[in-house]
Amino acid sequence: MQTTLKKRLEIVIEAPMLERLMRKLDTLELPGYTVMPAVSGRGRNGSWSRKGEISDSQRMFVLFAILDESLLSDVLDAVYKLVSAQIGIVTVSDVHVIRADHF
């Protein structure tokens, strides 16, 4: 089976910034993305968990998208402007997809 090389963008971001991030990605005409809640983790500042949180301020989400490399530079520039002053982790990796026309 033939596969096509694409890029996977993954962003861990605080809940208050999520809507802004999605609006920005929509203006860049990404073919799509998925958002999932981040339940718990550990980072530079220690462990964290959603358990017991009653406000959005400390809830985290993971957004991921598969996109063509030609879009990557513009997307990263826009994402950096949003996460540079906030909590946010951005990674990019290579992925092979089966249905390239979906991305």
N, C-alpha and C positions, 0 to 999 in steps of 0.2 A: 504494500500500500504506500502511495506517495504522500509525503508530508511537506509542509511549507514552513519555513522559518519565520517567526514573528517575535515580538517583544511582549513580555508580561510585566506590567506595571503594578506594583503593590504599594498601597499607602495605608499606614496606620495613623489615624487622626482622631482628635477629640470631637465629641458629639457636637459642640457648638459650631465647629467649622465644617461639618459634613455637608450641610446644604449648600454652603458657598462653594465648596469643592465640586459638588455635583453640577451646580449651575455653570461653573467655569468649564468643566469638561464638556458639558452640553454645547457651549458656544464654540468649542474646538472641534465639534462634530466627530467625537469618538464613536466608533461603531457600537459600543456598548460597554457596560461595566456591571459589576456585582458588588453589593455591600453586605457585609456580615458583622454582627456584633463581636467584639473582642471580649472574652469572658474574664480572663486574668492573664497575668504575665509578670515578668521581671525585667527590669532595665537598669540603667545607670543609677537611678534613684531608689532602687530596691523593688520589692514586690508590690503588686497592686491587684485589685479584684473589683468586679462590679457588685459583688455581694454587699448588700446594705446601702448602696448608693441611692439617694432619693432625688438627686438633681442631675442634669445633663453635663455639668461642668467637668466631671471626672470620668464619664463614660467614654469608652473608646470604640472605634469601628475600624474595620479593614475593608478597603475598597480595592478591587483588582480589576484590571482590564487587559485584554489582549489587543494589540494594535500593530500596525505596520510601522516599520522603522522610520519611514518618511515623516510620520507624525510625531515621533518621539521628542525631538528637540523643542518644538513649540509647546508640547504638553508639559515637559519638565520645567521649562521656564515659567509657565503659569502656575504650576504646582508649587514650585519653590517660593514664589511670592506669597503664597498662602501659608505654607508650613514653616517658613524661616523664622517667624516670630512666635510660633506656637509649638506645642508638642506634636511631633510628626516624624514618621520614619518612611522613607521612600526608597524602594528597591526596584531595579530593573533586571530582568533575566531573559535569556533566550528560551523560547519554547517552540516546539514543532506541533503544528495543528493539522488536522486531517481535512477540514473543510475551510480552506483559505478564503473562500468568497464570503464567509461570515465575519471576517475580520478585516 
